[in-house]
Amino acid sequence: MDAAPAAASDRGRDSLFLLARLRIAGFDEELSVRVRNLSAGGLMAELPEPVEPDAAVQIELRGLGWQSGRVAWQTEGRAGIAFDRPVDPQRARKPVGARTGDQAPHQPLRFPG
């Protein structure tokens, strides 16, 4: 399982464990990162290597797709990323394959005979 729910704080930040992919402007390689908390304005992630503060980045989050932002801070293997546009953090919490309200339920297949 790549996401584990936890309690939400009073600042609108949810603690969680979510795997994501990170692209850093000017580098070809994507990094695998662990997102530890997520809010509408940004996130905190564990990084395998340091990233310069104010670096432009893109991060792919389940349920949200690729989001652009900037590294706000970085210390001891963790970094804060501020999104360029607010996101709905609850979309990242939905289980993979979960049905949204506008989708019809799947009908069972019927075979002749």
ChimeraX commands (.cxc) that place a marker at each C-alpha (Angstrom):
marker #1 position 0.00,0.00,0.00 radius 0.5
marker #1 position 1.45,3.37,-0.92 radius 0.5
marker #1 position -0.71,5.62,1.25 radius 0.5
marker #1 position -1.50,5.39,4.92 radius 0.5
marker #1 position -3.98,7.88,6.40 radius 0.5
marker #1 position -3.28,9.77,9.58 radius 0.5
marker #1 position -4.89,12.61,11.50 radius 0.5
marker #1 position -5.31,16.04,9.90 radius 0.5
marker #1 position -3.78,19.00,11.67 radius 0.5
marker #1 position -5.52,22.25,12.46 radius 0.5
marker #1 position -3.55,23.96,9.67 radius 0.5
marker #1 position -5.12,21.89,6.87 radius 0.5
marker #1 position -2.10,19.63,6.49 radius 0.5
marker #1 position -2.62,15.87,6.39 radius 0.5
marker #1 position 0.10,13.49,7.50 radius 0.5
marker #1 position 0.44,10.51,5.18 radius 0.5
marker #1 position 2.86,8.22,3.39 radius 0.5
marker #1 position 2.57,8.47,-0.37 radius 0.5
marker #1 position 5.09,7.50,-3.04 radius 0.5
marker #1 position 5.58,10.07,-5.79 radius 0.5
marker #1 position 7.90,10.99,-8.66 radius 0.5
marker #1 position 9.82,14.27,-8.71 radius 0.5
marker #1 position 11.32,16.13,-11.67 radius 0.5
marker #1 position 13.79,18.93,-11.06 radius 0.5
marker #1 position 14.15,21.64,-13.70 radius 0.5
marker #1 position 17.40,21.19,-15.62 radius 0.5
marker #1 position 17.79,17.47,-14.82 radius 0.5
marker #1 position 16.68,14.54,-16.99 radius 0.5
marker #1 position 16.33,12.02,-14.17 radius 0.5
marker #1 position 13.12,11.50,-12.14 radius 0.5
marker #1 position 13.50,10.83,-8.43 radius 0.5
marker #1 position 11.27,8.59,-6.32 radius 0.5
marker #1 position 10.24,10.45,-3.17 radius 0.5
marker #1 position 8.08,9.78,-0.12 radius 0.5
marker #1 position 5.47,12.44,0.64 radius 0.5
marker #1 position 4.95,12.79,4.41 radius 0.5
marker #1 position 2.36,15.56,4.53 radius 0.5
marker #1 position 0.18,17.32,2.00 radius 0.5
marker #1 position -1.94,20.45,1.99 radius 0.5
marker #1 position -3.62,22.56,-0.68 radius 0.5
marker #1 position -0.53,24.78,-0.89 radius 0.5
marker #1 position 2.30,22.26,-0.80 radius 0.5
marker #1 position 3.89,19.19,0.69 radius 0.5
marker #1 position 6.84,17.84,2.62 radius 0.5
marker #1 position 8.77,14.98,1.07 radius 0.5
marker #1 position 11.75,12.80,1.90 radius 0.5
marker #1 position 14.33,13.09,-0.88 radius 0.5
marker #1 position 17.15,10.70,-1.79 radius 0.5
marker #1 position 19.48,13.65,-2.49 radius 0.5
marker #1 position 19.55,17.40,-1.69 radius 0.5
marker #1 position 17.70,19.88,-3.92 radius 0.5
marker #1 position 18.50,23.58,-3.97 radius 0.5
marker #1 position 15.91,25.88,-2.36 radius 0.5
marker #1 position 13.84,27.77,-4.95 radius 0.5
marker #1 position 14.48,25.07,-7.60 radius 0.5
marker #1 position 11.55,24.64,-9.98 radius 0.5
marker #1 position 10.08,21.14,-9.71 radius 0.5
marker #1 position 7.20,18.98,-10.86 radius 0.5
marker #1 position 5.80,16.19,-8.71 radius 0.5
marker #1 position 3.40,13.45,-9.74 radius 0.5
marker #1 position 0.86,12.63,-7.04 radius 0.5
marker #1 position -1.71,9.87,-7.24 radius 0.5
marker #1 position -5.12,11.35,-7.95 radius 0.5
marker #1 position -3.65,14.77,-8.78 radius 0.5
marker #1 position -1.23,14.08,-11.64 radius 0.5
marker #1 position 1.81,16.28,-12.25 radius 0.5
marker #1 position 1.90,19.47,-10.17 radius 0.5
marker #1 position 4.43,22.25,-10.58 radius 0.5
marker #1 position 6.02,24.18,-7.75 radius 0.5
marker #1 position 9.22,25.33,-6.10 radius 0.5
marker #1 position 11.38,24.00,-3.30 radius 0.5
marker #1 position 10.61,26.28,-0.34 radius 0.5
marker #1 position 13.16,24.71,2.03 radius 0.5
marker #1 position 15.44,21.67,2.28 radius 0.5
marker #1 position 17.13,20.09,5.28 radius 0.5
marker #1 position 18.35,16.65,6.42 radius 0.5
marker #1 position 16.84,14.66,3.55 radius 0.5
marker #1 position 13.49,16.45,3.58 radius 0.5
marker #1 position 12.14,19.31,1.52 radius 0.5
marker #1 position 9.10,21.54,1.46 radius 0.5
marker #1 position 7.54,22.10,-1.94 radius 0.5
marker #1 position 5.15,25.00,-2.51 radius 0.5
marker #1 position 2.68,24.38,-5.36 radius 0.5
marker #1 position 2.20,26.98,-8.08 radius 0.5
marker #1 position -1.58,26.46,-7.78 radius 0.5
marker #1 position -3.64,25.04,-4.90 radius 0.5
marker #1 position -4.66,21.36,-5.11 radius 0.5
marker #1 position -7.35,19.24,-3.45 radius 0.5
marker #1 position -5.33,17.02,-1.07 radius 0.5
marker #1 position -8.28,14.66,-0.56 radius 0.5
marker #1 position -7.97,13.52,-4.19 radius 0.5
marker #1 position -4.55,12.04,-3.35 radius 0.5
marker #1 position -6.13,10.00,-0.53 radius 0.5
marker #1 position -8.73,8.22,-2.66 radius 0.5
marker #1 position -7.92,4.52,-3.12 radius 0.5
marker #1 position -6.68,3.55,-6.56 radius 0.5
marker #1 position -9.65,2.49,-8.67 radius 0.5
marker #1 position -12.17,4.21,-6.38 radius 0.5
marker #1 position -15.36,5.27,-8.07 radius 0.5
marker #1 position -16.21,8.97,-8.18 radius 0.5
marker #1 position -19.77,10.22,-7.85 radius 0.5
marker #1 position -20.16,10.88,-11.59 radius 0.5
marker #1 position -19.23,7.36,-12.71 radius 0.5
marker #1 position -21.81,4.63,-13.14 radius 0.5
marker #1 position -21.22,1.40,-11.20 radius 0.5
marker #1 position -19.66,-1.45,-13.15 radius 0.5
marker #1 position -22.19,-3.96,-14.46 radius 0.5
marker #1 position -21.32,-7.66,-14.25 radius 0.5
marker #1 position -20.45,-9.35,-17.52 radius 0.5
marker #1 position -23.12,-11.72,-18.79 radius 0.5
marker #1 position -22.10,-14.67,-20.92 radius 0.5
marker #1 position -24.57,-16.54,-23.13 radius 0.5
marker #1 position -25.62,-20.02,-22.13 radius 0.5
marker link #1:1,2 radius 0.2
marker link #1:2,3 radius 0.2
marker link #1:3,4 radius 0.2
marker link #1:4,5 radius 0.2
marker link #1:5,6 radius 0.2
marker link #1:6,7 radius 0.2
marker link #1:7,8 radius 0.2
marker link #1:8,9 radius 0.2
marker link #1:9,10 radius 0.2
marker link #1:10,11 radius 0.2
marker link #1:11,12 radius 0.2
marker link #1:12,13 radius 0.2
marker link #1:13,14 radius 0.2
marker link #1:14,15 radius 0.2
marker link #1:15,16 radius 0.2
marker link #1:16,17 radius 0.2
marker link #1:17,18 radius 0.2
marker link #1:18,19 radius 0.2
marker link #1:19,20 radius 0.2
marker link #1:20,21 radius 0.2
marker link #1:21,22 radius 0.2
marker link #1:22,23 radius 0.2
marker link #1:23,24 radius 0.2
marker link #1:24,25 radius 0.2
marker link #1:25,26 radius 0.2
marker link #1:26,27 radius 0.2
marker link #1:27,28 radius 0.2
marker link #1:28,29 radius 0.2
marker link #1:29,30 radius 0.2
marker link #1:30,31 radius 0.2
marker link #1:31,32 radius 0.2
marker link #1:32,33 radius 0.2
marker link #1:33,34 radius 0.2
marker link #1:34,35 radius 0.2
marker link #1:35,36 radius 0.2
marker link #1:36,37 radius 0.2
marker link #1:37,38 radius 0.2
marker link #1:38,39 radius 0.2
marker link #1:39,40 radius 0.2
marker link #1:40,41 radius 0.2
marker link #1:41,42 radius 0.2
marker link #1:42,43 radius 0.2
marker link #1:43,44 radius 0.2
marker link #1:44,45 radius 0.2
marker link #1:45,46 radius 0.2
marker link #1:46,47 radius 0.2
marker link #1:47,48 radius 0.2
marker link #1:48,49 radius 0.2
marker link #1:49,50 radius 0.2
marker link #1:50,51 radius 0.2
marker link #1:51,52 radius 0.2
marker link #1:52,53 radius 0.2
marker link #1:53,54 radius 0.2
marker link #1:54,55 radius 0.2
marker link #1:55,56 radius 0.2
marker link #1:56,57 radius 0.2
marker link #1:57,58 radius 0.2
marker link #1:58,59 radius 0.2
marker link #1:59,60 radius 0.2
marker link #1:60,61 radius 0.2
marker link #1:61,62 radius 0.2
marker link #1:62,63 radius 0.2
marker link #1:63,64 radius 0.2
marker link #1:64,65 radius 0.2
marker link #1:65,66 radius 0.2
marker link #1:66,67 radius 0.2
marker link #1:67,68 radius 0.2
marker link #1:68,69 radius 0.2
marker link #1:69,70 radius 0.2
marker link #1:70,71 radius 0.2
marker link #1:71,72 radius 0.2
marker link #1:72,73 radius 0.2
marker link #1:73,74 radius 0.2
marker link #1:74,75 radius 0.2
marker link #1:75,76 radius 0.2
marker link #1:76,77 radius 0.2
marker link #1:77,78 radius 0.2
marker link #1:78,79 radius 0.2
marker link #1:79,80 radius 0.2
marker link #1:80,81 radius 0.2
marker link #1:81,82 radius 0.2
marker link #1:82,83 radius 0.2
marker link #1:83,84 radius 0.2
marker link #1:84,85 radius 0.2
marker link #1:85,86 radius 0.2
marker link #1:86,87 radius 0.2
marker link #1:87,88 radius 0.2
marker link #1:88,89 radius 0.2
marker link #1:89,90 radius 0.2
marker link #1:90,91 radius 0.2
marker link #1:91,92 radius 0.2
marker link #1:92,93 radius 0.2
marker link #1:93,94 radius 0.2
marker link #1:94,95 radius 0.2
marker link #1:95,96 radius 0.2
marker link #1:96,97 radius 0.2
marker link #1:97,98 radius 0.2
marker link #1:98,99 radius 0.2
marker link #1:99,100 radius 0.2
marker link #1:100,101 radius 0.2
marker link #1:101,102 radius 0.2
marker link #1:102,103 radius 0.2
marker link #1:103,104 radius 0.2
marker link #1:104,105 radius 0.2
marker link #1:105,106 radius 0.2
marker link #1:106,107 radius 0.2
marker link #1:107,108 radius 0.2
marker link #1:108,109 radius 0.2
marker link #1:109,110 radius 0.2
marker link #1:110,111 radius 0.2
marker link #1:111,112 radius 0.2
marker link #1:112,113 radius 0.2
view
